[in-house]
Amino acid sequence: MDELQENKNQNQIDIELSEEVADGVYSNLAIISHSNSEFIVDFIRMMPGTPKARVKQRIILSPQHAKRLMFALGENISKYEDSFGEIESHEQVPNFPMNFGPAGEA
């Protein structure tokens, strides 16, 4: 094996994806908060007519990783739009509290 191939193999990461994680989690809202040492992204699923939403997944990132994620997401959005056209934003950023319908009563 030559030196270039050996360096390439050393820089590869073996990533395992379980079936449960591969199924993914649908989210139609993300709330981002931060402290001096971490960013917290809560992925939420809101359903119409339901007064309560649930956090489906929480991801905690270092500030450096959050910034790398921001750049990677921007790059991927640009590639997507180059292939499929501009992503239109039909909604404004929601004001809280958010309601899709009437609040339920017990």
C-alpha contacts under 8 A as a table, 3 or more apart, distances in Angstrom:
res1	aa1	res2	aa2	distance
1	M	5	Q	6.43
1	M	6	E	6.55
2	D	5	Q	5.50
2	D	6	E	6.27
3	E	6	E	5.00
3	E	7	N	6.17
4	L	7	N	5.23
4	L	8	K	6.21
5	Q	8	K	4.99
5	Q	9	N	6.23
6	E	9	N	5.17
6	E	10	Q	6.32
7	N	10	Q	5.09
7	N	11	N	6.38
8	K	11	N	5.29
8	K	12	Q	6.61
9	N	12	Q	5.39
17	L	21	V	6.46
17	L	22	A	6.16
18	S	21	V	5.36
18	S	22	A	6.03
19	E	22	A	4.94
19	E	23	D	6.39
20	E	23	D	5.57
20	E	24	G	7.48
21	V	24	G	5.54
25	V	56	K	7.05
25	V	57	Q	7.71
26	Y	45	R	6.77
27	S	30	A	7.35
27	S	43	F	5.68
27	S	44	I	5.23
27	S	45	R	4.70
27	S	46	M	7.78
27	S	56	K	7.39
28	N	43	F	7.64
28	N	44	I	6.35
28	N	45	R	5.41
28	N	46	M	6.59
29	L	43	F	6.05
29	L	44	I	5.09
29	L	45	R	6.30
29	L	46	M	7.22
30	A	41	V	6.53
30	A	42	D	5.50
30	A	43	F	4.56
30	A	44	I	5.83
31	I	41	V	5.79
31	I	42	D	5.21
31	I	43	F	6.71
31	I	44	I	7.77
32	I	39	F	7.03
32	I	40	I	5.67
32	I	41	V	4.56
32	I	42	D	6.40
33	S	39	F	5.89
33	S	40	I	5.26
33	S	41	V	6.63
34	H	37	S	7.62
34	H	38	E	5.66
34	H	39	F	4.27
34	H	40	I	5.82
35	S	38	E	5.43
35	S	39	F	6.54
37	S	62	S	6.41
37	S	63	P	6.60
38	E	60	I	6.62
38	E	61	L	5.53
38	E	62	S	4.66
38	E	63	P	5.57
39	F	60	I	5.74
39	F	61	L	5.08
39	F	62	S	6.17
39	F	63	P	6.23
39	F	66	A	6.77
40	I	58	R	6.91
40	I	59	I	5.83
40	I	60	I	4.60
40	I	61	L	6.39
41	V	58	R	5.70
41	V	59	I	5.20
41	V	60	I	6.42
42	D	55	V	6.12
42	D	56	K	7.54
42	D	57	Q	5.98
42	D	58	R	4.51
42	D	59	I	6.52
43	F	55	V	5.68
43	F	56	K	5.72
43	F	57	Q	5.22
43	F	58	R	6.19
44	I	53	A	6.72
44	I	54	R	5.61
44	I	55	V	4.34
44	I	56	K	5.38
44	I	57	Q	7.17
45	R	53	A	6.06
45	R	54	R	5.96
45	R	55	V	6.72
45	R	56	K	6.65
46	M	50	T	7.45
46	M	52	K	7.46
46	M	53	A	4.94
46	M	54	R	7.12
47	M	50	T	5.60
47	M	53	A	7.18
47	M	100	F	7.47
48	P	100	F	4.88
48	P	101	G	6.54
49	G	99	N	7.64
49	G	100	F	5.19
49	G	101	G	4.40
49	G	102	P	6.50
49	G	103	A	7.74
50	T	53	A	7.33
50	T	99	N	7.75
50	T	100	F	6.81
50	T	101	G	6.86
50	T	102	P	7.95
50	T	103	A	7.29
50	T	104	G	7.65
51	P	99	N	6.27
51	P	100	F	7.33
51	P	101	G	7.25
51	P	102	P	7.28
51	P	103	A	5.26
51	P	104	G	6.55
55	V	58	R	7.17
61	L	64	Q	7.96
61	L	65	H	5.93
61	L	66	A	5.75
62	S	65	H	5.20
62	S	66	A	6.10
63	P	66	A	5.03
63	P	67	K	6.28
64	Q	67	K	5.26
64	Q	68	R	6.36
65	H	68	R	4.98
65	H	69	L	6.05
66	A	69	L	5.02
66	A	70	M	6.19
67	K	70	M	4.98
67	K	71	F	6.40
68	R	71	F	5.23
68	R	72	A	6.12
69	L	72	A	5.01
69	L	73	L	5.94
70	M	73	L	5.23
70	M	74	G	6.17
71	F	74	G	5.08
71	F	75	E	6.14
72	A	75	E	5.09
72	A	76	N	6.17
73	L	76	N	5.09
73	L	77	I	6.09
74	G	77	I	5.11
74	G	78	S	6.23
75	E	78	S	5.16
75	E	79	K	6.33
76	N	79	K	5.03
76	N	80	Y	6.07
77	I	80	Y	4.99
77	I	81	E	6.10
78	S	81	E	5.15
78	S	82	D	6.10
79	K	82	D	5.04
79	K	83	S	6.37
80	Y	83	S	5.23
80	Y	84	F	5.91
80	Y	85	G	7.36
81	E	84	F	5.09
81	E	85	G	4.40
81	E	86	E	4.86
81	E	87	I	6.55
82	D	85	G	5.91
82	D	86	E	7.68
89	S	92	Q	7.52
91	E	94	P	7.89
94	P	98	M	6.82
95	N	98	M	6.36
99	N	102	P	7.28
99	N	103	A	7.71
